[in-house]
Amino acid sequence: METNDKLRILTASAKFDAACTSSGSERRSFKGGIGSAVSAGCCHAFSSDGRCISLLKVLYTNYCVNDCKYCLCRRSNDIERASFEPRELADLFMNFYRRNYVEGLFLSSGIIRDPDYTAERLLEVLKILREEYFFCGYIHVKAIPGSSPELIKALGLLADRMSVNIELPSESSLRLLAPQKSKEKVTRPMGQIRDGIIQRKNELKLFKSAPRFVPAGQSTQMIIGATPDSDYQIIRLSQALYRTYGLKRVFYSAYVPVGSHPALPKDIKPPLLREHRLYQADWLMRYYGFTADEILSEENDHLDPLLDPKAFWALNHLEQFPVEINSAPYEMLLRVPGIGVSCARRIVSARRAGRLNFDDLKKLRVQLKNSVYFITCNGKYLFPAFKMNHSFIYGGLTAASSMMPAVTEHRQLTMNDDFDALQPTTEERLKCLTGQF
């Protein structure tokens, strides 16, 4: 098979893997080396210095001995198959890099023969790039579940980021849809990568020339919507992965129907809105100090598709509100819907000069359409206090949402248009977000 045909097949097979964003790596070049990963990122993602850059996202092979029911490359799926040779893939990548098509490599693979054989092939690609071409740019490689610790370590010494996809949120779901995989096979390499990163940090305290080991950390991916697992189960698992294995990111991938197994949902559109809400909840856990048990519970185990998770949490904890904008501590301001880190800092800074009112908050670019229901200025609501109940606030939050464009008109608006009439209904917004328009 021609190399171009292999590239077409194996890049298309890699498109469902979402476990990559900015690298955060600091692998610097040297005299005679090619490229660098000082602030590089991945595949149309934003790096630490704000650049949007690209990488070659490809599978080594889409042959696979596993038969995961949700996977395009599963053994039983009748698709066109292809496989690179290590040098062929390394030469192809360097040709793309020299032409400035890409700035890094994301390399994954189906499992051929067995996990160790596959990991050896990936290791050979990385060795050619690092030791023969002296490529110093960004490389993200997938750790193959079930491969030996020695191969995981060797890959980690050459890669900038590694990831092991946990795929499904529960052990029961794995047994049903991916019987060749198990929780232990996935978490064991995660633990090894975590230990290697910690060891490297300790060695750096003793000598500067300590070998690099996955300097950009590790990540994972979960498929959303293929199984009946709740949002509560998903974010609790994400929280445990962050705390136990020190992951940089957990990625959520809306299930795209590619199989016909009886346990898989049929005739559904990818749950893109649910994926979006889970990313928002994940952000609350990583940057705002929320826990999974605060956001959801066993009794209330799904996020509201019409509300962002912070507004959803606030609406279910009205006993903690209203928050007085002139005296509330910084940590409590962060929990008000519509107030982020930047706005909270501006409020804390501005109120040192005098007491703030609602007009002042507008000047500080606070999103009052969301926050107005949960704050007071000088002890007063913007609305009459007797209206501040669950029904009134929920109606206001859903009606005030302006994140979706009007779906009834597709033309340039003019100042003579009736803007209120053109605003989509709540039902139309929901359909648009879920891909039904």
N, C-alpha and C positions, 0 to 999 in steps of 0.2 A: 504494500500500500504506500502511496506517495505521502511524504511528510505533511503536505498541505491538507490532505484528506484526514490524516490522523489528527491534525490540529483542529480541524472543523468539528470532528466527532467529540474529541476529548475536552475542548473548551465548552461545547454545548452541554456535556455531561456534568461539568463543574458548576453550572450556573445556579444550582439549588443550594450550594454551600454558602452560607452567609457569615461564617465565623471569621471575618477579618475586617478590620478598620485601620486606623492609624497605627503605626508601628511603635512609636515611643522609643525606638532603638537609638543607640549612639555608637554604632559600629563605624569608626572613622577609617578613611582610606589611608594608604601609605604610598611611598614612592614606588611607582611601577604598578600600583593597584588600579582597579577600575571602579568608579562609582563610590557612593557612601550612603549610609543610612542615618545621618545625623538627625534629620528631621523628616525622614521619608515616611510615607504611609502607604495605603493600598487602594487599589481598584476604585477609583472615583470616590475616595474618602478624603477627609480633611486631616492633614498632618498637624503636628504640634505648633508649627509656625503659620498655620492658616492656609497652606497650599492644598489644592485639590489635584491629586496625582493618580497615576494608574499603574497596574501591574498585570502581568500575564497570569491569569487564573486558569489552571489547567489540571487535568488528571493525568497521572502517569499511564494508567490504563483504566478502562471501564469494564474489563473482565472482573468477575467477582465470584468467589466460592460461596458467599453468603446469599441468603434469599430473604432479605428484609422486605416485608410486603410494601412498605411506603417508599422504597428506593427505586429510582429509575434504572440503576445499574444492577438490580438483583438478578440472580442466576436464572430465574425462570422467565425473565422479561425478554421478549424477542426484539432486540434492538441491534443496530449496527455496532460492532465491537472493533476496538483498535488498541494498540499498545506501542509506546515509544521504547527505544533503547536509551540507556542513560546518556551516552554521548550525543545521540541524536537530539534529545530534549535540551541538553546543556548548550549545544551549538545553536539550536533554534532560538533559545532565549537570548543568547549573547548577540545574535544577529538583530533581533528585535531591539535590544537595549542600545546597540551602537547606532541604530537608525532613530533613536529617541521615541520609539513607539511606546515603551514601557519603562518604569523605573524600579520595578521589583518583581518578585515571583511569589505566587501562592500555589503550592504544590500539594495535591492530595492524590488519592489512588483507591481503586477497588483492590480487593485482596486476591492476588493470584498465588496459587499453590498453597501458601500458608503465610501467616503474619510476618515471620522472620524473613522469608524470601522477598516479600514486598518491601519491608523496611530496608533491606540491603540494597534494593534497586534505587530507592529514594536517596539513601546515603551516598550511593555512587554518583548520582546527579549533583548533589551538594558538594562532594569532594572535587569533582571536575570544575565546578564554578569557583569554589574558594581557593583551591590549591593549584589549579592549572591556569585558569583565567584570572585569578586574583580578584574576583568580583567581591567588592566590599559593601554592596548595597543590601537592600532589605529582602529577606527570604522568610516566608511563613510556610512551615511544613506541617502536615498532619502526622501525629503519632499514631501508629497502627495498633489498635487494641489487641493484646495477646502476644505482641512481639517481646523479645527478651530485653531485660533492663540494660544490657550492654549496648544494644542498638539504639534504645531511647537516649542514652547518655551521649552516644556518638552523634546522633542527629542534633541534640540540644547544643552541642559545642560548635556546630556549624550554622544553626538557624538563629534568626532574631526572635521569632515568635513560634510557639507550637500550640496546637489545639487538639483536643480529644473530644469528639462529639458525643454527648450523652444521649442525644436523639430524642428519647421519650421520658416523660416526667416520673414514671413509676416502674418498679420491677415487674409488676404484673403486665404492664403494657409492653415491656421488652420481651417477656416470655411469649406474648401473643403474636407480636408483629416482627420481632427480631430474635428468634429462638437461638441463633448462633452467638448472640451477644449476651452479656450479663453485666450487672452493676459492677462486679469485682473487676472484670476485664477493662472497664472504662476508668474506674477510679484508681486502679493500681498505677497506670502511667501518669495520671494526674498527680498522685502523691509523690512519685519519683521526680517529676518535673519541679514540683514545689520544693522538695528537699534539695534538689540541685541548685535552685535559685538561692535558697537560704545559705547553702554551703558557699556559693560564690561570694555572696555579700560578706560572709564572715572572713573569707580568704582575702578579700579586698582590703580589709582592715589591717592585714599583716603585710601584704606586698601588692604593689600596683599591677604587676604582670600576671595576676591571677587569670586563668582561662575564662573566657566568656561562656556563659551557659544561659541560653534563652533570655537575653537582656531585655526584650520587650514583653516578657511574661507569657502567660498562657490564657486561652479562651476556650469556650465550648458553644454548642448550639443545641437548641431544643425545637422539635417540631410541634406546632400548635394546631390543634383541631383534628388530628388523625385519631385520637383516642378521647374518651370521655373525661379525662383528668380535668379538674377544676382549676381556675386561676389561682386559688389559694394554694393548691398543691404545687403549682408551677413556681410561684414566687417564694414559697417556703424552701423548695429545692434550690432555687437560685441563691437565696440567702445562705443556706448551708454550704453551697459551693464557694461563695465568696469568703466565708469565714474559715472553712476547713482547708481549702486548697489555694487561697490567695489569688483567685482568677482576676484578670483584668476586666473581662467582659463575659457576660452570658448573652448570646444572641438568640432571638426568637424568630422562627421561620414559619409563616403561615403554610399549612399543608396544601400542596397542589396535588390533586388526584392523579396518580400515575399507576395505580394498581387496581385489581378487581377482587381482592380478598374480601370474604364476607364480613370481616371485622372492621374494614375500612369504610368511612362514610362515602356515600354515593351521591352524585349529582349535586354537589355543593360548590360554591365559589370559595376561593381562599379567604379565610377569616382575617382580612387585612386590618380591619378596625380593631379586632381583639389583639392582634399582634402589636398594633400601635399603643393600645392602652397598657399592655404588659411592659413595653419599653418605658413608658412613663412611670409605671410603678417601680420598675427596676432603677430608674433615675432617682426616685424618692428614697430608695434604700441606700443607694451609693453616695448620694450627695446631700441629702436632707435629714439623715438620721432616723428615718422611719424604719420600723421592723415589719416583717410580713404579717405578724399577728395584729398589728395596728391597722393595716390597710384592709385586711379581710379576716374572716373567721370561718370556722366550720359551718356555722349557720348561714353566714352571708359570704358565700365562697366564689362569687363571680363579680367582676367589675362592671359598672354601669357603662354601656357603650356610648351614652350621650354625655357623660361627665368625665373629665380628666380625673385620675385617681386622687389628687390632692383635694379637689372639690368634693369628690365622693366621700373621702374620709371626713372632711369638715362637716358635711351634711349629716353624717352619722354620729358626730360628736359635738352637737350644738351646745352641750353643757360647758365646753371650753371657750365658747365665744359669747359676746363679742370681745375683741381685743382692742384695747385703747391704744391708738396709734402713737400717742405722745409719751407713753410710759411702759409699753410692753417690752420685755427683753428681746434681744436679737433672735434668740432661738425660737421664740413664739411667733415673731413676725414671719419667719421662714415657713411656718405652718399655715399661714393665711393664703388661700387661693388667690392667684394673681400677683403675689409678691415673691419674687425670686431673690437670689443672693445679691445681685446688683441693687435692686430696689430696696431691699432691707438695709443694705449699707448706706444708701443715700438717705433713707429715712432717719437712721440713727445719727448720721452726720448733720442733717438739716435741723433736727429738733434741738440740737444744742444751741442754735441761734434764736429759737423761739418756738412757740406752740404752732403745730400744723393744723390746717383745715383741709377740706376736700379739694379745694382749688389748688392748694399747695401740692397735694398728692398727684394731681393731674400734671403739674409742672415737673414732678419727679418721675413721670412716666409710669406710674402705677396703673395696672389694669383694673380700673374701678368696676368694670362690668362684672368681674368675678369677685373682687375683694369687698365690694361695698356692702354685701350682706353679712360680713363677718367682722367688721371693724366699726369703731366709733371714733370721732374726732371731738375732743373736749367733752366727752361724755354723751355725744349725740349721734344717732343714726342719721343717714341721709334720708331714709324712709321712716314713716311712722313706726314706732317700736311695736305696736300691737300687731303689725303685719308680719313680723319676723318669726314665722313658723316654718315647719318643714315644707309644706306644700307651696307656700309663696316663694321660698328661696329656690326650691327645685325648679319651679316654673320659670323663675327669672334666669337661672343659670342656663337652662336649656334653650330658652328663647333668645338669650343674649349672645349665644355662640355665633361668631362670625367667621369661623375658620374655613367654612365651606363657601365657595362661590355660588351665585344663583344658578340653579340647574334648569330653570325654565326659559332662560334667554341665553343665546350665544352670539352676542354682538357687542360692539362698542357702545357703552352707555353715554348719555348726554345729561346735561343739567336739567333738562325738561322731563326726565323719566321720573316715575313714581317709585322711589327706591324702596319704600316699605312694601309695596305690592310685589316687587321683584325678589324680595328676600325668600329663600327656600323655607318650607315648613320643616318641622323636626323630622317628620317621616322622610322627606326628600333628602335631608342631610344624612340621615342614617343609611338610606339606599345608596347615596353617592359614595360614602365612606366604605361600604361593604362591596362596592363594585357592581351594583345592580343597574347603574346608569351607564 
